[in-house]
Amino acid sequence: MSVQRIHLHLSKESLSFGRQLARAKKTSISKLVEGFFMGGRNHARSGKPFSGRWAGKVALRAPEKSDCRGIRLAKKYP
């Protein structure tokens, strides 16, 4: 695969976050962007809807403290 140069216009906040993320993952911003594009391409080709790709991969955690609003809603909508 040949490498080509592109130019991106990013806000200061997103660039700062990108640098922190790249540093944490021990990679470059270019590799992060390339991974984002390649990951999106694979999902587009899969033909599965979003709900099908994520089914069973997310678990809800119990609230750490008493959730009065949640308790009221659970009683109202059983």
Residue pairs with C-beta under 8 A, 6 or more apart in sequence:
8 33
10 18
18 29
18 32
19 29
21 32
22 28
22 29
22 31
22 32
25 32
43 53
46 53
63 70
